[in-house]
Amino acid sequence: MSAKIIINRKSQWMNRMRDFKVFVDDQEAGKVKNGNSEEIVVEEGVHVVYLKFRFYRSASLTITLNKSETKFLLAQSGMKYFWAYYILFILALLLKPLIKNLETDISAWLPYLQIGLMVPLLLYVLYYLTLGRKKYLLLEEDHNNIFNS
């Protein structure tokens, strides 16, 4: 009897339309959709597992499986604070209409405030497009899985 790797992917707004390719020992072994699971049958022994889509990927996870053993892994997006930055960005865009009715001269400092609100999101996205592209996806052992014994 062979060992199994079961990857559970959280249902998340981020990347909901994209399938994550599952690689076991540098060979594509399947795809996991948003909110779904993927079961991969492997031989017993040590295996290196990672996720990938486009040029983004997760860090490699090394797991050891005995005969007939099942390991549960959890897949999710690594961009945890995207919503906070997104709200700041929208606020920066809507700032001028929101404070238009105030009786103060905002023309001098408004562009600086807008840029100050937008820069954190742009830096966050830039990080994941460059240095953090191998941390964009998270893959970890799922110790809280109800079927994990």
PASEBA-1860 file (N, C-alpha, C; in nm, 3 decimals):
! residues 149
1> MSAKIIIN> 0.084/-0.118/0.000/0.000/0.000/0.000/0.088/0.125/0.000 ~ 0.051/0.225/-0.075/0.131/0.347/-0.089/0.093/0.452/0.014 ~ 0.179/0.548/0.030/0.154/0.661/0.120/0.079/0.770/0.042 ~ 0.019/0.863/0.116/-0.059/0.971/0.054/-0.021/1.106/0.112 ~ -0.029/1.205/0.025/-0.019/1.345/0.067/-0.151/1.409/0.029 ~ -0.219/1.467/0.126/-0.346/1.536/0.100/-0.325/1.684/0.129 ~ -0.344/1.766/0.025/-0.325/1.910/0.038/-0.461/1.977/0.040 ~ -0.492/2.044/0.149/-0.616/2.120/0.164/-0.585/2.266/0.140
9> RKSQWMNR> -0.661/2.327/0.050/-0.641/2.468/0.020/-0.755/2.548/0.078 ~ -0.720/2.649/0.157/-0.821/2.737/0.213/-0.892/2.813/0.102 ~ -1.018/2.842/0.124/-1.092/2.926/0.031/-1.059/3.071/0.066 ~ -0.994/3.139/-0.028/-0.953/3.277/-0.005/-0.988/3.361/-0.126 ~ -1.014/3.489/-0.101/-1.044/3.580/-0.210/-0.923/3.596/-0.301 ~ -0.807/3.607/-0.240/-0.683/3.623/-0.315/-0.657/3.495/-0.394 ~ -0.637/3.505/-0.523/-0.605/3.392/-0.612/-0.718/3.291/-0.625 ~ -0.841/3.331/-0.604/-0.953/3.237/-0.607/-0.975/3.174/-0.743
17> MRDFKVFV> -0.933/3.240/-0.849/-0.954/3.187/-0.984/-0.834/3.106/-1.033 ~ -0.729/3.097/-0.954/-0.607/3.030/-0.998/-0.591/2.895/-0.929 ~ -0.547/2.798/-1.005/-0.513/2.667/-0.948/-0.367/2.668/-0.908 ~ -0.336/2.609/-0.795/-0.197/2.594/-0.753/-0.148/2.459/-0.801 ~ -0.038/2.458/-0.874/0.022/2.332/-0.918/0.100/2.273/-0.800 ~ 0.085/2.144/-0.780/0.154/2.074/-0.672/0.272/1.998/-0.733 ~ 0.390/2.022/-0.677/0.510/1.953/-0.723/0.562/1.864/-0.610 ~ 0.586/1.737/-0.644/0.646/1.643/-0.550/0.775/1.595/-0.614
25> DDQEAGKV> 0.885/1.617/-0.547/1.018/1.580/-0.599/1.042/1.639/-0.738 ~ 1.008/1.766/-0.754/1.026/1.844/-0.878/0.947/1.791/-0.997 ~ 0.845/1.711/-0.973/0.755/1.662/-1.078/0.614/1.711/-1.047 ~ 0.546/1.767/-1.147/0.409/1.812/-1.125/0.321/1.691/-1.095 ~ 0.253/1.697/-0.979/0.175/1.582/-0.933/0.025/1.610/-0.929 ~ -0.016/1.733/-0.953/-0.157/1.766/-0.950/-0.180/1.915/-0.936 ~ -0.307/1.951/-0.923/-0.346/2.090/-0.904/-0.451/2.095/-0.793 ~ -0.446/2.201/-0.716/-0.546/2.219/-0.611/-0.618/2.351/-0.635
33> KNGNSEEI> -0.751/2.343/-0.640/-0.834/2.460/-0.665/-0.871/2.528/-0.533 ~ -0.918/2.650/-0.542/-0.958/2.728/-0.426/-1.065/2.654/-0.346 ~ -1.040/2.632/-0.217/-1.136/2.568/-0.130/-1.145/2.418/-0.146 ~ -1.057/2.356/-0.222/-1.062/2.212/-0.246/-0.940/2.142/-0.189 ~ -0.937/2.012/-0.211/-0.825/1.928/-0.167/-0.773/1.848/-0.285 ~ -0.649/1.808/-0.274/-0.585/1.724/-0.375/-0.515/1.610/-0.303 ~ -0.542/1.488/-0.347/-0.479/1.370/-0.288/-0.375/1.318/-0.386 ~ -0.255/1.298/-0.337/-0.145/1.252/-0.421/-0.088/1.125/-0.359
41> VVEEGVHV> -0.083/1.020/-0.437/-0.029/0.893/-0.392/0.120/0.890/-0.427 ~ 0.202/0.860/-0.326/0.348/0.857/-0.343/0.403/0.730/-0.278 ~ 0.526/0.699/-0.310/0.595/0.588/-0.244/0.640/0.633/-0.106 ~ 0.664/0.538/-0.019/0.715/0.573/0.113/0.855/0.631/0.100 ~ 0.892/0.716/0.195/1.024/0.777/0.193/1.017/0.927/0.212 ~ 1.125/0.994/0.178/1.136/1.139/0.193/1.098/1.206/0.062 ~ 1.012/1.307/0.072/0.966/1.379/-0.047/0.973/1.529/-0.023 ~ 1.000/1.603/-0.129/1.003/1.749/-0.125/0.880/1.799/-0.201
49> VYLKFRFY> 0.797/1.877/-0.132/0.669/1.924/-0.189/0.670/2.076/-0.192 ~ 0.620/2.133/-0.300/0.599/2.278/-0.307/0.486/2.309/-0.403 ~ 0.435/2.429/-0.394/0.326/2.477/-0.479/0.380/2.583/-0.573 ~ 0.310/2.598/-0.686/0.355/2.696/-0.783/0.239/2.740/-0.870 ~ 0.238/2.867/-0.908/0.157/2.916/-1.018/0.228/3.037/-1.076 ~ 0.228/3.044/-1.208/0.309/3.142/-1.280/0.452/3.137/-1.229 ~ 0.509/3.251/-1.190/0.645/3.250/-1.136/0.645/3.259/-0.984 ~ 0.528/3.253/-0.921/0.517/3.252/-0.776/0.525/3.108/-0.726
57> RSASLTIT> 0.573/3.091/-0.603/0.578/2.957/-0.548/0.585/2.962/-0.397 ~ 0.577/2.846/-0.336/0.592/2.835/-0.192/0.734/2.786/-0.162 ~ 0.770/2.794/-0.038/0.895/2.733/0.005/0.879/2.581/-0.003 ~ 0.988/2.511/-0.023/0.983/2.365/-0.028/0.962/2.309/0.112 ~ 0.880/2.204/0.119/0.851/2.137/0.245/0.897/1.993/0.232 ~ 0.987/1.949/0.317/1.037/1.813/0.314/0.958/1.730/0.414 ~ 0.898/1.621/0.365/0.819/1.534/0.452/0.866/1.390/0.436 ~ 0.853/1.314/0.543/0.889/1.173/0.543/0.762/1.093/0.565
65> LNKSETKF> 0.738/0.997/0.476/0.617/0.915/0.483/0.655/0.769/0.499 ~ 0.589/0.704/0.592/0.604/0.559/0.607/0.499/0.490/0.522 ~ 0.507/0.360/0.511/0.412/0.282/0.431/0.271/0.303/0.487 ~ 0.177/0.332/0.402/0.035/0.353/0.434/0.009/0.478/0.518 ~ 0.106/0.567/0.532/0.087/0.690/0.610/0.028/0.800/0.522 ~ -0.050/0.885/0.584/-0.108/1.000/0.515/-0.064/1.127/0.586 ~ -0.011/1.221/0.508/0.027/1.353/0.562/-0.070/1.456/0.507 ~ -0.117/1.543/0.595/-0.207/1.650/0.556/-0.130/1.781/0.552
73> LLAQSGMK> -0.142/1.851/0.440/-0.076/1.980/0.423/-0.180/2.087/0.399 ~ -0.149/2.210/0.437/-0.239/2.323/0.422/-0.177/2.423/0.327 ~ -0.251/2.463/0.225/-0.203/2.561/0.126/-0.286/2.688/0.137 ~ -0.218/2.802/0.127/-0.287/2.930/0.132/-0.199/3.041/0.076 ~ -0.259/3.155/0.052/-0.184/3.269/0.003/-0.099/3.328/0.115 ~ 0.019/3.376/0.079/0.107/3.436/0.177/0.082/3.585/0.197 ~ -0.002/3.645/0.114/-0.032/3.788/0.127/-0.143/3.807/0.230 ~ -0.104/3.812/0.356/-0.201/3.817/0.464/-0.260/3.956/0.488
81> YFWAYYIL> -0.186/4.061/0.462/-0.232/4.195/0.498/-0.278/4.275/0.376 ~ -0.313/4.206/0.271/-0.352/4.273/0.148/-0.473/4.364/0.169 ~ -0.571/4.320/0.246/-0.694/4.399/0.265/-0.666/4.532/0.332 ~ -0.579/4.534/0.430/-0.549/4.660/0.499/-0.486/4.760/0.402 ~ -0.393/4.713/0.321/-0.329/4.802/0.223/-0.426/4.843/0.113 ~ -0.514/4.754/0.076/-0.614/4.784/-0.026/-0.707/4.895/0.023 ~ -0.746/4.888/0.149/-0.834/4.992/0.206/-0.763/5.127/0.209 ~ -0.634/5.127/0.246/-0.556/5.251/0.244/-0.549/5.310/0.104
89> FILALLLK> -0.532/5.224/0.005/-0.523/5.268/-0.134/-0.655/5.331/-0.180 ~ -0.766/5.266/-0.151/-0.899/5.319/-0.186/-0.924/5.451/-0.113 ~ -0.886/5.457/0.014/-0.901/5.581/0.090/-0.821/5.694/0.026 ~ -0.701/5.664/-0.020/-0.618/5.766/-0.085/-0.685/5.817/-0.213 ~ -0.748/5.727/-0.288/-0.815/5.768/-0.411/-0.940/5.851/-0.383 ~ -1.008/5.820/-0.274/-1.133/5.889/-0.242/-1.113/6.008/-0.148 ~ -0.990/6.034/-0.110/-0.963/6.139/-0.012/-1.008/6.277/-0.058 ~ -0.979/6.312/-0.180/-1.016/6.445/-0.230/-1.168/6.466/-0.229
97> PLIKNLET> -1.248/6.372/-0.284/-1.393/6.392/-0.276/-1.447/6.390/-0.133 ~ -1.385/6.311/-0.044/-1.432/6.301/0.093/-1.413/6.431/0.172 ~ -1.301/6.498/0.151/-1.275/6.620/0.228/-1.297/6.747/0.146 ~ -1.360/6.731/0.032/-1.388/6.845/-0.054/-1.480/6.946/0.015 ~ -1.570/6.896/0.097/-1.668/6.982/0.163/-1.613/7.053/0.287 ~ -1.495/7.016/0.332/-1.435/7.084/0.447/-1.391/7.224/0.406 ~ -1.398/7.315/0.499/-1.359/7.453/0.470/-1.212/7.475/0.505 ~ -1.128/7.401/0.439/-0.984/7.415/0.461/-0.913/7.403/0.327
105> DISAWLPY> -0.798/7.464/0.322/-0.721/7.457/0.199/-0.638/7.329/0.200 ~ -0.681/7.233/0.121/-0.613/7.104/0.119/-0.522/7.087/-0.001 ~ -0.523/7.182/-0.088/-0.447/7.166/-0.213/-0.298/7.150/-0.189 ~ -0.245/7.207/-0.082/-0.101/7.202/-0.059/-0.054/7.067/-0.007 ~ -0.129/7.004/0.082/-0.082/6.881/0.145/-0.153/6.755/0.099 ~ -0.262/6.767/0.023/-0.338/6.649/-0.020/-0.257/6.551/-0.105 ~ -0.182/6.595/-0.205/-0.104/6.498/-0.285/-0.005/6.419/-0.201 ~ 0.057/6.483/-0.103/0.152/6.412/-0.018/0.083/6.308/0.069
113> LQIGLMVP> -0.035/6.342/0.118/-0.112/6.247/0.198/-0.156/6.129/0.112 ~ -0.201/6.156/-0.010/-0.241/6.047/-0.099/-0.124/5.954/-0.130 ~ -0.010/6.010/-0.159/0.108/5.929/-0.188/0.147/5.848/-0.064 ~ 0.140/5.911/0.051/0.173/5.842/0.176/0.083/5.724/0.204 ~ -0.043/5.733/0.163/-0.136/5.623/0.181/-0.118/5.513/0.075 ~ -0.071/5.550/-0.044/-0.056/5.452/-0.152/0.077/5.377/-0.148 ~ 0.181/5.442/-0.100/0.315/5.382/-0.103/0.323/5.248/-0.029 ~ 0.263/5.230/0.090/0.274/5.099/0.156/0.221/4.984/0.070
121> LLLYVLYY> 0.107/5.003/0.003/0.054/4.898/-0.084/0.148/4.870/-0.200 ~ 0.198/4.974/-0.261/0.288/4.956/-0.375/0.416/4.882/-0.333 ~ 0.471/4.914/-0.217/0.589/4.844/-0.168/0.558/4.699/-0.134 ~ 0.442/4.675/-0.076/0.399/4.539/-0.041/0.386/4.453/-0.166 ~ 0.320/4.505/-0.268/0.304/4.432/-0.394/0.440/4.415/-0.462 ~ 0.522/4.517/-0.462/0.654/4.509/-0.524/0.740/4.402/-0.457 ~ 0.729/4.390/-0.325/0.804/4.286/-0.254/0.767/4.147/-0.308 ~ 0.636/4.119/-0.321/0.592/3.987/-0.368/0.619/3.966/-0.517
129> LTLGRKKY> 0.639/4.072/-0.591/0.675/4.057/-0.732/0.824/4.030/-0.750 ~ 0.904/4.058/-0.648/1.050/4.044/-0.662/1.104/3.948/-0.556 ~ 1.149/4.000/-0.446/1.215/3.920/-0.343/1.124/3.815/-0.279 ~ 0.997/3.845/-0.265/0.906/3.754/-0.195/0.830/3.658/-0.284 ~ 0.869/3.645/-0.410/0.791/3.559/-0.500/0.796/3.412/-0.459 ~ 0.900/3.371/-0.386/0.907/3.233/-0.338/0.841/3.217/-0.201 ~ 0.780/3.325/-0.151/0.707/3.320/-0.025/0.561/3.359/-0.047 ~ 0.523/3.374/-0.173/0.388/3.419/-0.206/0.283/3.317/-0.165
137> LLLEEDHN> 0.317/3.190/-0.175/0.227/3.082/-0.134/0.283/3.018/-0.008 ~ 0.194/2.978/0.081/0.235/2.911/0.204/0.192/2.764/0.198 ~ 0.282/2.676/0.232/0.254/2.533/0.241/0.312/2.484/0.371 ~ 0.227/2.426/0.455/0.271/2.379/0.586/0.193/2.256/0.626 ~ 0.246/2.183/0.722/0.175/2.066/0.771/0.049/2.112/0.843 ~ -0.059/2.040/0.819/-0.188/2.074/0.878/-0.211/1.989/1.002 ~ -0.163/2.038/1.115/-0.176/1.963/1.240/-0.317/1.970/1.297 ~ -0.399/2.064/1.248/-0.535/2.081/1.300/-0.639/2.009/1.216
145> NIFNS> -0.596/1.933/1.117/-0.691/1.858/1.033/-0.760/1.753/1.118 ~ -0.891/1.742/1.106/-0.967/1.649/1.191/-0.935/1.502/1.162 ~ -0.880/1.475/1.044/-0.845/1.337/1.009/-0.701/1.304/1.045 ~ -0.625/1.404/1.089/-0.486/1.384/1.126/-0.480/1.315/1.261 ~ -0.417/1.200/1.266/-0.415/1.125/1.392/-0.288/1.149/1.470
END
